Amino acid sequence: MPLKVVLKPGETLVVNGAVIGSGDRTATIFLHNEAQFLRGREMLRPEEAVGPERALYLAIQLAYLNQGSEQDVHTALAAMRRARPDAVDDIAAIAELLSLRRHYQALRRCRALFPRLEGEAA
């Protein structure tokens, strides 16, 4: 069964490193095989990687899209363990997902740990 992705007008999607965008109308895309993909709104830019949670997210994102290394992810995981001892169970779950090569799910779990930044909408 294919994965259905609906892009809002002007929204982008990265699939296996290729950036795909919708025009002025909603677009529906079906992924019929396994692919590394992230919606534009799920992407984190390097300048947004403020704090250990976002730094880990960026490292996972780059590895997932084959633009970074697993060593960078392990370094970011270690920094996260030091910075957030209160999140030991979440960090262990993220590490487990990564060991299973489930980067997308690890990204979702990591994003849940993001603290709100000043001026950021809730």
N, C-alpha and C positions, 0 to 999 in steps of 0.2 A: 504494500500500500504506500503510495507516494506521500511525502510531506508537503502539505499545502501552505504556502507563505503568501500572505496578502500584504502588499506594500501600499501605503497611503500615498497620495500625490506628493511627489518630490522626495520620497523616502528612498534610502539606499540599502543595499544588501551586499555583503561580501561573500562570495561562494568560491571556495578553493583559490582565494587570492584575487579573483576578478570582481571588480565593483560593478554592481548592476543597479540601475536606478529606474524609478517609475517616472512617467511624464506628468502631465497635468491631471491625470485621472488615476484611480485606484487600479493596481495591476495585481493579478494573481499568477503565482509561479508555482510549479510543482517540481519537487526534487525527487526523481525516481530512483536514485541510488544514494549511497552514503557520500556525504560531502561535509567539509568544514565550512560553516556559515555563521555569520553574525549580522544582525540588522545594524544599520547605522546608529540607532539609538542605544545599542548595546556596546558599541565601541568606545573605548577610552583612549583619549589622546595622551601622549607622554606628559604634556604640561598639566594634565588633570590628575596625574598619579601622585596626589598629596596624601601622605600618611601610609602606614604599612598595609592597610587593607587594599587601597587602590594600587599600590606598587605591586602587590601580589596579583591582583586582577590583571594589571597590564602585562606582567610576566607570563601569566597563563594564557592571556589573549594572544600574545605574540607567538608563543610556542604552538598554540592551537592553529594559528594561521600560517605556520611554518616560517615565521619571521624572527623568531627568537629561539633560545636554547632551553633545554630541560634544566641545565645547570643554573640558569637565571631563575627558573621557577623554584628550584631547591634553595637557592640563596634567599629569595623573597619569602619562602615558607619559614626558613630559620629566623629571619627578621620578624616575621609575624608572630612566631612562637614567643620570642623575647618581648615583643611589644604588647601582646594581648594574651597573657596567661589566663585571663577570664574566659577566653574562647577556645580552650584546649580541645573540647569535643568537636566544635565546628572545624577547627584546623585539621584535626585527625580525619574528619569526614572528607575534607577537601583533598588531603593527601591520598586517601583511599581511592577517591574518584579519579585522581590523576594517575595512580598506579594501574587503574583499570582502563586508562586512555579515554576517560569520559570527561574531556576538557570542558565541554559546553555545560554540563551539570555542575562541574567544579566552579565555573564562572558564576553561575546562578547562586550557588551557596556562598561564594566569596562576596558577591554584591550585597547579600543580606547583612553582612557585617559592616558595611559602610556607615560611618557616622555622618550625620548631616553636617554639611559645611555652611558657614555663614552665608545667608542670602539664597540658599538652595531651597527650592520648593519642597514641601513635604509630600 
